[in-house]
Amino acid sequence: MRSLLSRRDFLRRSATGAAAFAAAPGILSAAARQQQLHVACVGCKNMAFADLSNIGSHPAVKFVGFCDIDSRRFDQADAAFPDVPHFTDYREMIAQLGDSVDAVQVTTPDHTHAPAAMQAIRANKHVFVQKPLTHTVWEARQLRLAAEQRGLITQMGNQIHSHAAYRTAVRLMHDGAIGKVREVHSWVGIDGRNWNGVTERPPEAAVPAEVDWNLWIGAAPMRPFAEKVYHPFNWRDWQDFGSGALGDFGCHILDPVFNSLGLTAPLTIRADHEGTNDEVWPGPETVTYVFPGTERTVGETINVVWRDGGLKPDRSLAQMPDGDELPTSGSLFIGEEGTMVLQHVGMPKLYPVEKFADYEMPAETTLNHWHVWVDAILAGTQTSDGFHYAGPLTETTQLGNVAALLPGRELAWDAEALKITNVEEANALLTKEYREGFEVPPA
């Protein structure tokens, strides 16, 4: 087996040597698989276990550290991958492992994504981060820039990006199946108060002995522990920790919209909803994004309308026959020559039915989203869902949440300047204050 030094040298070169590797991808792919990639994991249960078990199924991966703030949550990881050292604090894990770790997976509540990922990036580790990439717009920009500056291989955990359904939808749009697109409607069945059903802070409860509550709170303002409201799952509703329905599902459902049409940053964003408070994200909402047009769209701009909480566009827009209904969650692409309905998660359908009855659908396959990241590190190539792409997608979803806190006001977005130009108070919502020790430094 090669020495650790030679392995580390290989991985450093792979992060910056994509052009050289591209000359002989087949040969290098075989050679790369002889290397061993040392991975540390921040988060070990539920979705975190799904991520680490998929990453760990790659033959080149060796886990060197498991981190979780709850000592009860190592059981599955330990059973699948025994004898991996445990840590409670991701900062200590990354510092202690040093050069013995090559890459870090971050699968935690949203508010912890950027602090943990930036710690890894600044230590020159490749990173895989669950969706949404970050909790704020500013964080998404900083992670992208910091990773690019260091030539790191990155991936966001919106795994349906690699699914045959979404890959087929993207191919259909690239092939011009429905012509250039006039507008898009996307929606999800849940809303920002779906998980808890509560909108006010609950009574304080004793912190379980197995939980380090200070580390779970991390960058957020301190608040008392409460049973079954924050940890381990229902944090999604709360503005301090999660990103509501839009943050939870936008990086999934808007992904094929971005990917197929070549979208980058919106020009304006407006949110309308039934109201909220300072604690949780709003109930049913409509967020209207106006993007610059692309080569695959009609006109100088294109509207992408997001709905949640059971709201959907009018089914007549889809040109569906009687008996067909819009899915609970998905997207509707309205083109010059027809429409495409893309279920979340399901194969796309083209309408009118009679027009596309003989249309030959492309045969796209499902890729292993986690192995794509590992293989990219070993081959020295960037993934299609790296932070160069996932960063702007996350910025867009979180701009919708900024607009949700200022409902009824159209916000004008200057992406290059990272600034909302017409509503000054909105700029404070692009970022947040961090507790000492959990800061996210600028790139």
Phi, psi and omega in degrees: 000143179293156179290161177301321181297313181294323177296316179296320177299318179300314184292324176294317179295325183295331181289339184238358186250034184300322184296318180293318181293329184297339183293331182218068188298322182294315180296315183289329178299318178294318180294320183297326183290349174279346179278159178244128181258119179270121187239138172246147187240128174257105188105133188225001186229163179055237181297328178298320178291322176301316179295310185291328179290325176289318175298316183291344177284350175286132185295341181272353187269135171232125178279136181239355178194134173243131181234132173203145181280355182236114186292348178280352191257015177266353193300311182294316181298318180295322180293322182278327184223082187291159170068026174267130182301145179261146173223154175258328186246119181298331180295316178292321181298311182295320180292316183289322182287329175052230184286358178277356175241136181257329187212153184229133172259132178240110177226091189216177170304152189307321187291347180263347184305303186293315178303315181289316182294320180293324176301317179291317181298316181292342173267011178064042175255140169295149186224143170241123185231133179298161176279156341297152185309319182217171181273340181225164177297313183299319180299319181300319179294318183292319179297316179300311183296316183295319179292320179295320180300329184260001179066033184273154178265126190231162178201138171263149185273042170265078195298341181289346171308327183261002182281148181303325182298309181288324178294325177292317179299317179297317179299318179300318180291321178293330178279353180074031185303320180248019182076191177291148189266133180272319180197163180227140173239130179232149184202161175220150188285338182267170173231186188288358177237027187286322192281318184265317189074011177236152183236356179238156180297133181278173178297150178291147176226163178292139178285129177302145183300334183278352187252130170267095186293325178300317179287327177295316178299320175055239185285344186283162174298140181296141173211161181293152173293149173218145183291131169058027182242324180246284179271134011256357192228319193277013175298342187300327183288332193273133183300327181290338189237318184249192184226020176066191182296320181295314179291324183289321186243346182299321181288347169274296193288326177279350181301307180292339174293309177301310189293321184281328185259353180071035180285156178230284182229140179288158173272319179220157178219134175221134178243140174227134181201182185277356180112160179206190175231195182276001185256311187243165177283161187289164172285208185312130183219159172236125179240121181254118175257137171246118181253156169298144177294158178233182180294345182254010181236165180266130173083182184283337179223163174221137178270133170240117185251123178259138174226148173217179180072025179095352177287141178220161172289166176295126184299337181296337179295336185276348182059036180277152175284164175303137180102335175270138180232155174294143180292167178299324179219143179160203182219150175238118177260124180253112184252174179293334187239015179153190180228159173232128174253124182242107177288149172258106354256123179191162183291145181291153176235139181254140180226154002293149185302316184294329180289325186253016183302324182254013182288131180274110182288139177294151183257077177274148181253163174273130176261156173279106187302325183283320177291330175304317180293312181299313180299323180295320177299313183291331181266350180075028178241152179276150177279161177288343181249026176292175185295340175299331178257313183294330179298303178299325177297317178292320175306317182295314180296319181286335172296327174297324177288327173299314179297327180296333178277353177227062189298146177082002182244126178280124183259131178264124189250125172255097187295320182298320181274354184054054189210140168270121194270345187244351179226094190301320183294342179291335183294331177294338182275354177286342181220195181200169174272146182246144172292149181302132180096350181235023183292156171249105182288152176295158181297000000 
